[in-house]
Amino acid sequence: MFDIGFSEFFVIGMVALLVIGPERLPKVARTAGHLFGRMQRYVADVKADLNREMDASELRDIKNTVTEAANSMQDAMQSHVGEISQEIKKAEDEFGKLTNPMLHFGLAGGAHAGASTAAAIESGDEASPQLDLGLGDGDSGVPAAEKDPESARSSS
């Protein structure tokens, strides 16, 4: 630390023996040892505090880096999800056009007819020929009078 060799230390000890005297030299040496030990502990505590602060600083930097990476990953994922949902919507529209040739070739009777046909296709409901022709009650080809004879008698 101070680059003091053995010979210099020996000279300092001899001078201290002559100046302090042989009676007080052990007490002074003990006190100097205690002070030197306290100084070493203090220096070690300061080093430990500095190391902890450096580690905390590095951890904050790492945390910020990881947070930035997570945010950029989330933004990228959201943009990809948006692109994929647009592609799915386009595919659904094309599929709707392909499943209804009238819409595909633009032969549907106006926008309202095309929308109702597309809604019927999406819901899976198919219009029965009886409903289109006005025959029966729409549930089957059996007229209403044949299904419920009592209502047919009361109406006659």
Backbone as JSON Lines, residues from 0, in Angstrom:
{"i":0,"aa":"M","n":[0.82,-1.18,0.0],"ca":[0.0,0.0,0.0],"c":[0.88,1.26,0.0]}
{"i":1,"aa":"F","n":[1.8,1.38,0.96],"ca":[2.68,2.55,1.01],"c":[4.08,2.21,0.5]}
{"i":2,"aa":"D","n":[4.31,1.0,0.13],"ca":[5.6,0.53,-0.37],"c":[6.71,0.72,0.66]}
{"i":3,"aa":"I","n":[6.42,0.22,1.86],"ca":[7.41,0.29,2.94],"c":[8.02,-1.11,3.07]}
{"i":4,"aa":"G","n":[9.32,-1.17,2.98],"ca":[10.02,-2.44,3.1],"c":[10.32,-2.76,4.56]}
{"i":5,"aa":"F","n":[10.96,-3.93,4.76],"ca":[11.27,-4.38,6.12],"c":[12.29,-3.46,6.78]}
{"i":6,"aa":"S","n":[13.27,-3.02,6.03],"ca":[14.32,-2.18,6.61],"c":[13.75,-0.83,7.05]}
{"i":7,"aa":"E","n":[12.86,-0.23,6.26],"ca":[12.23,1.03,6.65],"c":[11.35,0.83,7.89]}
{"i":8,"aa":"F","n":[10.64,-0.28,7.93],"ca":[9.78,-0.57,9.08],"c":[10.62,-0.76,10.35]}
{"i":9,"aa":"F","n":[11.76,-1.37,10.21],"ca":[12.66,-1.58,11.35],"c":[13.19,-0.25,11.89]}
{"i":10,"aa":"V","n":[13.55,0.65,10.97],"ca":[14.05,1.97,11.37],"c":[12.95,2.74,12.09]}
{"i":11,"aa":"I","n":[11.7,2.69,11.61],"ca":[10.58,3.38,12.25],"c":[10.36,2.8,13.64]}
{"i":12,"aa":"G","n":[10.45,1.49,13.8],"ca":[10.3,0.85,15.12],"c":[11.36,1.3,16.09]}
{"i":13,"aa":"M","n":[12.65,1.41,15.67],"ca":[13.73,1.85,16.54],"c":[13.54,3.3,16.99]}
{"i":14,"aa":"V","n":[13.1,4.14,16.04],"ca":[12.86,5.54,16.39],"c":[11.71,5.63,17.37]}
{"i":15,"aa":"A","n":[10.62,4.83,17.18],"ca":[9.48,4.84,18.09],"c":[9.91,4.35,19.47]}
{"i":16,"aa":"L","n":[10.81,3.37,19.54],"ca":[11.29,2.86,20.83],"c":[12.07,3.92,21.58]}
{"i":17,"aa":"L","n":[12.89,4.66,20.86],"ca":[13.67,5.72,21.49],"c":[12.79,6.89,21.93]}
{"i":18,"aa":"V","n":[11.81,7.26,21.09],"ca":[10.98,8.43,21.38],"c":[9.95,8.1,22.45]}
{"i":19,"aa":"I","n":[9.23,7.02,22.31],"ca":[8.13,6.69,23.21],"c":[8.65,6.04,24.49]}
{"i":20,"aa":"G","n":[9.62,5.25,24.39],"ca":[10.17,4.57,25.56],"c":[9.65,3.15,25.64]}
{"i":21,"aa":"P","n":[10.36,2.29,26.39],"ca":[10.0,0.89,26.44],"c":[8.74,0.63,27.27]}
{"i":22,"aa":"E","n":[8.35,1.53,28.19],"ca":[7.16,1.26,29.0],"c":[5.86,1.5,28.2]}
{"i":23,"aa":"R","n":[5.84,2.54,27.41],"ca":[4.59,2.89,26.7],"c":[4.54,2.29,25.3]}
{"i":24,"aa":"L","n":[5.63,1.76,24.79],"ca":[5.65,1.23,23.42],"c":[4.64,0.11,23.2]}
{"i":25,"aa":"P","n":[4.44,-0.88,24.09],"ca":[3.43,-1.91,23.85],"c":[2.0,-1.35,23.78]}
{"i":26,"aa":"K","n":[1.68,-0.38,24.64],"ca":[0.34,0.22,24.62],"c":[0.13,1.01,23.33]}
{"i":27,"aa":"V","n":[1.13,1.77,22.9],"ca":[1.03,2.55,21.66],"c":[0.92,1.6,20.46]}
{"i":28,"aa":"A","n":[1.69,0.53,20.48],"ca":[1.64,-0.44,19.36],"c":[0.27,-1.1,19.3]}
{"i":29,"aa":"R","n":[-0.3,-1.42,20.48],"ca":[-1.63,-2.03,20.51],"c":[-2.67,-1.04,19.96]}
{"i":30,"aa":"T","n":[-2.6,0.2,20.38],"ca":[-3.53,1.23,19.89],"c":[-3.36,1.43,18.38]}
{"i":31,"aa":"A","n":[-2.11,1.48,17.93],"ca":[-1.85,1.63,16.49],"c":[-2.41,0.43,15.72]}
{"i":32,"aa":"G","n":[-2.3,-0.75,16.29],"ca":[-2.86,-1.95,15.64],"c":[-4.38,-1.88,15.53]}
{"i":33,"aa":"H","n":[-5.04,-1.44,16.62],"ca":[-6.5,-1.28,16.59],"c":[-6.92,-0.26,15.54]}
{"i":34,"aa":"L","n":[-6.23,0.88,15.51],"ca":[-6.55,1.92,14.51],"c":[-6.3,1.42,13.09]}
{"i":35,"aa":"F","n":[-5.22,0.68,12.92],"ca":[-4.93,0.12,11.59],"c":[-6.01,-0.89,11.18]}
{"i":36,"aa":"G","n":[-6.48,-1.72,12.13],"ca":[-7.56,-2.68,11.85],"c":[-8.86,-1.98,11.49]}
{"i":37,"aa":"R","n":[-9.18,-0.89,12.26],"ca":[-10.4,-0.12,11.94],"c":[-10.3,0.49,10.55]}
{"i":38,"aa":"M","n":[-9.12,1.02,10.22],"ca":[-8.93,1.6,8.89],"c":[-9.13,0.53,7.8]}
{"i":39,"aa":"Q","n":[-8.59,-0.64,8.01],"ca":[-8.75,-1.72,7.03],"c":[-10.23,-2.11,6.88]}
{"i":40,"aa":"R","n":[-10.96,-2.22,8.01],"ca":[-12.39,-2.55,7.93],"c":[-13.17,-1.46,7.2]}
{"i":41,"aa":"Y","n":[-12.82,-0.2,7.5],"ca":[-13.5,0.91,6.84],"c":[-13.25,0.88,5.34]}
{"i":42,"aa":"V","n":[-12.01,0.66,4.94],"ca":[-11.68,0.57,3.51],"c":[-12.42,-0.61,2.87]}
{"i":43,"aa":"A","n":[-12.5,-1.74,3.57],"ca":[-13.21,-2.91,3.03],"c":[-14.71,-2.6,2.89]}
{"i":44,"aa":"D","n":[-15.3,-1.89,3.88],"ca":[-16.72,-1.52,3.79],"c":[-16.98,-0.58,2.61]}
{"i":45,"aa":"V","n":[-16.09,0.38,2.42],"ca":[-16.24,1.31,1.29],"c":[-16.14,0.55,-0.03]}
{"i":46,"aa":"K","n":[-15.2,-0.37,-0.12],"ca":[-15.07,-1.18,-1.34],"c":[-16.33,-2.01,-1.58]}
{"i":47,"aa":"A","n":[-16.87,-2.6,-0.52],"ca":[-18.08,-3.42,-0.66],"c":[-19.25,-2.55,-1.1]}
{"i":48,"aa":"D","n":[-19.39,-1.33,-0.52],"ca":[-20.46,-0.42,-0.92],"c":[-20.33,-0.03,-2.39]}
{"i":49,"aa":"L","n":[-19.11,0.27,-2.8],"ca":[-18.89,0.62,-4.21],"c":[-19.23,-0.55,-5.13]}
{"i":50,"aa":"N","n":[-18.83,-1.75,-4.74],"ca":[-19.15,-2.92,-5.56],"c":[-20.66,-3.15,-5.63]}
{"i":51,"aa":"R","n":[-21.36,-2.98,-4.48],"ca":[-22.82,-3.14,-4.49],"c":[-23.48,-2.11,-5.4]}
{"i":52,"aa":"E","n":[-23.02,-0.87,-5.34],"ca":[-23.58,0.17,-6.2],"c":[-23.32,-0.11,-7.67]}
{"i":53,"aa":"M","n":[-22.11,-0.6,-7.96],"ca":[-21.81,-0.94,-9.35],"c":[-22.68,-2.1,-9.82]}
{"i":54,"aa":"D","n":[-22.87,-3.09,-8.95],"ca":[-23.73,-4.22,-9.31],"c":[-25.17,-3.76,-9.5]}
{"i":55,"aa":"A","n":[-25.64,-2.87,-8.6],"ca":[-27.01,-2.36,-8.73],"c":[-27.15,-1.56,-10.02]}
{"i":56,"aa":"S","n":[-26.13,-0.79,-10.34],"ca":[-26.17,-0.02,-11.58],"c":[-26.2,-0.95,-12.79]}
{"i":57,"aa":"E","n":[-25.38,-2.0,-12.76],"ca":[-25.39,-2.97,-13.85],"c":[-26.74,-3.68,-13.95]}
{"i":58,"aa":"L","n":[-27.32,-4.01,-12.79],"ca":[-28.63,-4.66,-12.8],"c":[-29.7,-3.73,-13.37]}
{"i":59,"aa":"R","n":[-29.64,-2.44,-13.03],"ca":[-30.59,-1.48,-13.59],"c":[-30.43,-1.4,-15.1]}
{"i":60,"aa":"D","n":[-29.17,-1.39,-15.56],"ca":[-28.93,-1.34,-17.0],"c":[-29.47,-2.6,-17.68]}
{"i":61,"aa":"I","n":[-29.24,-3.75,-17.06],"ca":[-29.74,-5.0,-17.61],"c":[-31.27,-5.0,-17.62]}
{"i":62,"aa":"K","n":[-31.87,-4.53,-16.52],"ca":[-33.33,-4.47,-16.43],"c":[-33.88,-3.57,-17.53]}
{"i":63,"aa":"N","n":[-33.28,-2.4,-17.73],"ca":[-33.73,-1.5,-18.78],"c":[-33.59,-2.13,-20.16]}
{"i":64,"aa":"T","n":[-32.49,-2.83,-20.38],"ca":[-32.28,-3.49,-21.66],"c":[-33.33,-4.57,-21.9]}
{"i":65,"aa":"V","n":[-33.61,-5.37,-20.87],"ca":[-34.6,-6.44,-21.0],"c":[-36.0,-5.85,-21.21]}
{"i":66,"aa":"T","n":[-36.31,-4.76,-20.49],"ca":[-37.62,-4.12,-20.65],"c":[-37.78,-3.57,-22.07]}
{"i":67,"aa":"E","n":[-36.74,-2.93,-22.58],"ca":[-36.8,-2.41,-23.95],"c":[-36.97,-3.55,-24.95]}
{"i":68,"aa":"A","n":[-36.25,-4.64,-24.75],"ca":[-36.37,-5.78,-25.66],"c":[-37.77,-6.38,-25.6]}
{"i":69,"aa":"A","n":[-38.34,-6.47,-24.39],"ca":[-39.69,-7.02,-24.25],"c":[-40.71,-6.1,-24.92]}
{"i":70,"aa":"N","n":[-40.56,-4.79,-24.77],"ca":[-41.49,-3.86,-25.4],"c":[-41.38,-3.93,-26.92]}
{"i":71,"aa":"S","n":[-40.17,-4.01,-27.45],"ca":[-40.02,-4.11,-28.91],"c":[-40.58,-5.43,-29.42]}
{"i":72,"aa":"M","n":[-40.4,-6.51,-28.63],"ca":[-40.96,-7.81,-29.02],"c":[-42.48,-7.74,-29.03]}
{"i":73,"aa":"Q","n":[-43.06,-7.09,-28.02],"ca":[-44.52,-6.97,-27.94],"c":[-45.04,-6.15,-29.13]}
{"i":74,"aa":"D","n":[-44.37,-5.05,-29.45],"ca":[-44.79,-4.23,-30.59],"c":[-44.71,-5.03,-31.89]}
{"i":75,"aa":"A","n":[-43.63,-5.79,-32.05],"ca":[-43.47,-6.59,-33.26],"c":[-44.56,-7.66,-33.35]}
{"i":76,"aa":"M","n":[-44.86,-8.3,-32.22],"ca":[-45.9,-9.33,-32.21],"c":[-47.26,-8.72,-32.55]}
{"i":77,"aa":"Q","n":[-47.56,-7.53,-31.99],"ca":[-48.84,-6.89,-32.27],"c":[-48.95,-6.51,-33.74]}
{"i":78,"aa":"S","n":[-47.86,-6.03,-34.33],"ca":[-47.91,-5.68,-35.74],"c":[-48.1,-6.94,-36.6]}
{"i":79,"aa":"H","n":[-47.44,-8.04,-36.21],"ca":[-47.61,-9.29,-36.96],"c":[-49.03,-9.82,-36.81]}
{"i":80,"aa":"V","n":[-49.59,-9.7,-35.62],"ca":[-50.98,-10.14,-35.4],"c":[-51.92,-9.32,-36.27]}
{"i":81,"aa":"G","n":[-51.67,-8.01,-36.35],"ca":[-52.49,-7.16,-37.2],"c":[-52.4,-7.56,-38.66]}
{"i":82,"aa":"E","n":[-51.19,-7.84,-39.12],"ca":[-51.0,-8.25,-40.51],"c":[-51.7,-9.59,-40.77]}
{"i":83,"aa":"I","n":[-51.56,-10.51,-39.84],"ca":[-52.18,-11.82,-40.01],"c":[-53.69,-11.71,-40.01]}
{"i":84,"aa":"S","n":[-54.25,-10.87,-39.12],"ca":[-55.7,-10.72,-39.09],"c":[-56.21,-10.09,-40.37]}
{"i":85,"aa":"Q","n":[-55.44,-9.16,-40.96],"ca":[-55.84,-8.59,-42.25],"c":[-55.82,-9.66,-43.34]}
{"i":86,"aa":"E","n":[-54.82,-10.49,-43.34],"ca":[-54.74,-11.57,-44.32],"c":[-55.89,-12.56,-44.15]}
{"i":87,"aa":"I","n":[-56.24,-12.85,-42.89],"ca":[-57.36,-13.76,-42.64],"c":[-58.65,-13.14,-43.14]}
{"i":88,"aa":"K","n":[-58.85,-11.85,-42.91],"ca":[-60.06,-11.16,-43.37],"c":[-60.13,-11.2,-44.89]}
{"i":89,"aa":"K","n":[-59.0,-10.97,-45.55],"ca":[-58.98,-11.04,-47.01],"c":[-59.34,-12.45,-47.49]}
{"i":90,"aa":"A","n":[-58.77,-13.46,-46.83],"ca":[-59.06,-14.84,-47.21],"c":[-60.53,-15.17,-46.98]}
{"i":91,"aa":"E","n":[-61.11,-14.69,-45.87],"ca":[-62.53,-14.92,-45.62],"c":[-63.4,-14.27,-46.69]}
{"i":92,"aa":"D","n":[-63.03,-13.05,-47.08],"ca":[-63.78,-12.36,-48.13],"c":[-63.7,-13.13,-49.45]}
{"i":93,"aa":"E","n":[-62.51,-13.58,-49.8],"ca":[-62.35,-14.35,-51.03],"c":[-63.11,-15.67,-50.96]}
{"i":94,"aa":"F","n":[-63.07,-16.31,-49.8],"ca":[-63.8,-17.56,-49.64],"c":[-65.3,-17.32,-49.77]}
{"i":95,"aa":"G","n":[-65.78,-16.22,-49.19],"ca":[-67.2,-15.88,-49.32],"c":[-67.58,-15.66,-50.77]}
{"i":96,"aa":"K","n":[-66.72,-15.01,-51.54],"ca":[-67.0,-14.79,-52.95],"c":[-66.98,-16.11,-53.74]}
{"i":97,"aa":"L","n":[-66.05,-16.98,-53.38],"ca":[-65.94,-18.24,-54.11],"c":[-67.09,-19.2,-53.78]}
{"i":98,"aa":"T","n":[-67.62,-19.15,-52.55],"ca":[-68.72,-20.05,-52.2],"c":[-70.04,-19.57,-52.76]}
{"i":99,"aa":"N","n":[-70.15,-18.32,-53.15],"ca":[-71.37,-17.8,-53.75],"c":[-71.0,-17.24,-55.12]}
{"i":100,"aa":"P","n":[-71.23,-18.0,-56.16],"ca":[-70.82,-17.56,-57.5],"c":[-71.52,-16.28,-57.93]}
{"i":101,"aa":"M","n":[-72.71,-16.01,-57.4],"ca":[-73.41,-14.79,-57.77],"c":[-72.62,-13.56,-57.29]}
{"i":102,"aa":"L","n":[-72.08,-13.65,-56.1],"ca":[-71.27,-12.55,-55.59],"c":[-69.95,-12.47,-56.34]}
{"i":103,"aa":"H","n":[-69.4,-13.63,-56.69],"ca":[-68.12,-13.67,-57.36],"c":[-68.18,-12.97,-58.71]}
{"i":104,"aa":"F","n":[-69.26,-13.19,-59.45],"ca":[-69.38,-12.59,-60.77],"c":[-70.16,-11.28,-60.74]}
{"i":105,"aa":"G","n":[-70.57,-10.82,-59.57],"ca":[-71.27,-9.55,-59.45],"c":[-72.69,-9.61,-59.97]}
{"i":106,"aa":"L","n":[-73.33,-10.77,-59.91],"ca":[-74.69,-10.92,-60.44],"c":[-75.75,-10.83,-59.36]}
{"i":107,"aa":"A","n":[-75.39,-10.51,-58.12],"ca":[-76.37,-10.44,-57.04],"c":[-77.23,-9.22,-57.24]}
{"i":108,"aa":"G","n":[-78.47,-9.3,-56.81],"ca":[-79.43,-8.23,-57.01],"c":[-79.25,-7.11,-56.0]}
{"i":109,"aa":"G","n":[-78.29,-6.24,-56.18],"ca":[-78.08,-5.09,-55.3],"c":[-77.24,-5.45,-54.1]}
{"i":110,"aa":"A","n":[-76.87,-4.42,-53.36],"ca":[-76.01,-4.61,-52.2],"c":[-76.75,-5.33,-51.08]}
{"i":111,"aa":"H","n":[-78.07,-5.05,-50.92],"ca":[-78.83,-5.67,-49.84],"c":[-78.98,-7.17,-50.07]}
{"i":112,"aa":"A","n":[-79.26,-7.55,-51.3],"ca":[-79.42,-8.97,-51.6],"c":[-78.09,-9.71,-51.41]}
{"i":113,"aa":"G","n":[-77.01,-9.08,-51.82],"ca":[-75.7,-9.7,-51.65],"c":[-75.35,-9.85,-50.18]}
{"i":114,"aa":"A","n":[-75.7,-8.85,-49.37],"ca":[-75.39,-8.91,-47.96],"c":[-76.2,-9.99,-47.26]}
{"i":115,"aa":"S","n":[-77.5,-10.1,-47.61],"ca":[-78.33,-11.12,-46.96],"c":[-77.9,-12.51,-47.39]}
{"i":116,"aa":"T","n":[-77.49,-12.66,-48.65],"ca":[-77.02,-13.96,-49.12],"c":[-75.71,-14.32,-48.42]}
{"i":117,"aa":"A","n":[-74.82,-13.34,-48.3],"ca":[-73.54,-13.6,-47.62],"c":[-73.79,-13.93,-46.15]}
{"i":118,"aa":"A","n":[-74.75,-13.26,-45.49],"ca":[-75.06,-13.55,-44.09],"c":[-75.65,-14.95,-43.97]}
{"i":119,"aa":"A","n":[-76.48,-15.36,-44.92],"ca":[-77.06,-16.69,-44.88],"c":[-75.98,-17.75,-45.08]}
{"i":120,"aa":"I","n":[-75.0,-17.45,-45.92],"ca":[-73.92,-18.4,-46.16],"c":[-73.06,-18.53,-44.91]}
{"i":121,"aa":"E","n":[-72.73,-17.39,-44.27],"ca":[-71.89,-17.43,-43.07],"c":[-72.58,-18.15,-41.93]}
{"i":122,"aa":"S","n":[-73.88,-17.96,-41.75],"ca":[-74.58,-18.6,-40.64],"c":[-74.88,-20.06,-40.94]}
{"i":123,"aa":"G","n":[-74.75,-20.46,-42.16],"ca":[-74.99,-21.86,-42.51],"c":[-76.45,-22.15,-42.82]}
{"i":124,"aa":"D","n":[-77.3,-21.14,-42.78],"ca":[-78.71,-21.34,-43.11],"c":[-78.88,-21.29,-44.61]}
{"i":125,"aa":"E","n":[-79.58,-22.26,-45.11],"ca":[-79.91,-22.25,-46.53],"c":[-81.41,-22.02,-46.65]}
{"i":126,"aa":"A","n":[-81.79,-21.16,-47.54],"ca":[-83.22,-20.89,-47.74],"c":[-83.86,-22.13,-48.36]}
{"i":127,"aa":"S","n":[-84.99,-22.52,-47.78],"ca":[-85.67,-23.7,-48.33],"c":[-86.45,-23.29,-49.57]}
{"i":128,"aa":"P","n":[-86.63,-24.22,-50.53],"ca":[-87.38,-23.89,-51.75],"c":[-88.84,-23.55,-51.43]}
{"i":129,"aa":"Q","n":[-89.39,-24.11,-50.34],"ca":[-90.78,-23.82,-49.99],"c":[-90.93,-22.36,-49.58]}
{"i":130,"aa":"L","n":[-89.95,-21.82,-48.86],"ca":[-90.03,-20.43,-48.44],"c":[-89.93,-19.51,-49.64]}
{"i":131,"aa":"D","n":[-89.03,-19.84,-50.55],"ca":[-88.88,-19.0,-51.73],"c":[-90.13,-19.03,-52.6]}
{"i":132,"aa":"L","n":[-90.78,-20.19,-52.67],"ca":[-91.96,-20.32,-53.52],"c":[-93.25,-20.01,-52.77]}
{"i":133,"aa":"G","n":[-93.16,-19.88,-51.45],"ca":[-94.35,-19.57,-50.67],"c":[-95.21,-20.78,-50.41]}
{"i":134,"aa":"L","n":[-94.63,-21.98,-50.43],"ca":[-95.39,-23.19,-50.21],"c":[-95.19,-23.68,-48.79]}
{"i":135,"aa":"G","n":[-96.21,-24.12,-48.12],"ca":[-96.1,-24.75,-46.81],"c":[-95.73,-23.73,-45.75]}
{"i":136,"aa":"D","n":[-95.35,-24.26,-44.56],"ca":[-95.02,-23.37,-43.45],"c":[-93.51,-23.17,-43.31]}
{"i":137,"aa":"G","n":[-92.74,-23.67,-44.21],"ca":[-91.31,-23.47,-44.2],"c":[-90.55,-24.57,-43.48]}
{"i":138,"aa":"D","n":[-91.23,-25.39,-42.64],"ca":[-90.55,-26.45,-41.93],"c":[-90.43,-27.7,-42.79]}
{"i":139,"aa":"S","n":[-91.44,-27.97,-43.58],"ca":[-91.41,-29.15,-44.45],"c":[-92.33,-28.88,-45.63]}
{"i":140,"aa":"G","n":[-92.42,-29.82,-46.49],"ca":[-93.29,-29.67,-47.66],"c":[-94.75,-29.95,-47.34]}
{"i":141,"aa":"V","n":[-95.11,-30.2,-46.09],"ca":[-96.47,-30.54,-45.7],"c":[-97.24,-29.25,-45.44]}
{"i":142,"aa":"P","n":[-98.41,-29.05,-46.07],"ca":[-99.19,-27.84,-45.81],"c":[-99.64,-27.79,-44.34]}
{"i":143,"aa":"A","n":[-99.92,-26.59,-43.86],"ca":[-100.28,-26.37,-42.46],"c":[-101.56,-27.1,-42.09]}
{"i":144,"aa":"A","n":[-102.53,-27.23,-43.02],"ca":[-103.81,-27.9,-42.73],"c":[-103.59,-29.38,-42.46]}
{"i":145,"aa":"E","n":[-102.64,-30.01,-43.13],"ca":[-102.39,-31.43,-42.92],"c":[-101.64,-31.69,-41.61]}
{"i":146,"aa":"K","n":[-100.84,-30.71,-41.16],"ca":[-100.08,-30.9,-39.94],"c":[-100.98,-30.79,-38.71]}
{"i":147,"aa":"D","n":[-101.89,-29.84,-38.67],"ca":[-102.74,-29.61,-37.52],"c":[-104.2,-29.58,-37.99]}
{"i":148,"aa":"P","n":[-104.88,-30.74,-38.0],"ca":[-106.25,-30.79,-38.52],"c":[-107.22,-29.98,-37.67]}
{"i":149,"aa":"E","n":[-107.0,-29.79,-36.39],"ca":[-107.94,-29.03,-35.56],"c":[-107.96,-27.56,-35.96]}
{"i":150,"aa":"S","n":[-106.81,-27.0,-36.26],"ca":[-106.81,-25.6,-36.68],"c":[-107.45,-25.45,-38.03]}
{"i":151,"aa":"A","n":[-107.36,-26.48,-38.88],"ca":[-107.99,-26.42,-40.2],"c":[-109.51,-26.48,-40.03]}
{"i":152,"aa":"R","n":[-110.06,-27.28,-39.06],"ca":[-111.5,-27.37,-38.83],"c":[-112.06,-26.07,-38.26]}
{"i":153,"aa":"S","n":[-111.32,-25.47,-37.34],"ca":[-111.82,-24.24,-36.7],"c":[-111.84,-23.1,-37.71]}
{"i":154,"aa":"S","n":[-110.96,-23.07,-38.65],"ca":[-110.95,-22.0,-39.64],"c":[-112.03,-22.23,-40.7]}
{"i":155,"aa":"S","n":[-112.56,-23.45,-40.88],"ca":[-113.57,-23.71,-41.93],"c":[-114.95,-23.37,-41.49]}
